[in-house]
Amino acid sequence: MNVLWVYLWPAYVAGLVAGIVAGIYGFRHRPRRNAAFAFGLAAAIGAAALWHGPLGAADRLASRVERGIRDALVYYEMTQVTGHVQHGPLTRRVQLSGPADDFQRSELARLMSQIPGASGATWSAARGLPLILEGTAASLLGFLFGLLLAYLVELRRRHNAQWNW
């Protein structure tokens, strides 16, 4: 499981589509350009939030990571140690708890940070980047790339409009 394909890619594509549509409309209708861009930006952010929450991508990602944590702890026979993805807000950071000595703590933190989908692991309550911000950033990046593509299409259309033969 790769976070890029499972969680970020659909948010990026939603932002890309919103950027292309807003750019095509905005670059052709100069008086309504700002309104088109604002509507496209709101659509990109809304699509990322919709993907994160009601469509359940964040919960699916968290359950996959937690399943990987449980499997790894069982494999390493550390059944008294528990691990889960930090919630409130949901991040990809793994929080570990339970009895372990210093060597086990450092090695388990290293091993848990290598689980696909986890950004890192800690034994303390450290905060990570909220998952919804990662999705929104991917969507905004897609929106900007969509605007660039729409601008290039509009430049080509304007350049070809001068040829009337």
Secondary structure, DSSP 8 states (H G I E B T S, - for coil): --HIIIIIHHHHHHHHHHHHHHHHHHHH-GGGHHHHHHHHHHHHHHHHHHHHTTT-HHHHHHHHHHHHHHHHHHHTT-TT-EEEE-TTTTBSEEEEES---HHHHHHHHHHHHTSTT--EEESS-----BHHHHHHHHHHHHHHHHHHHHHHHHHHHHHHTT---
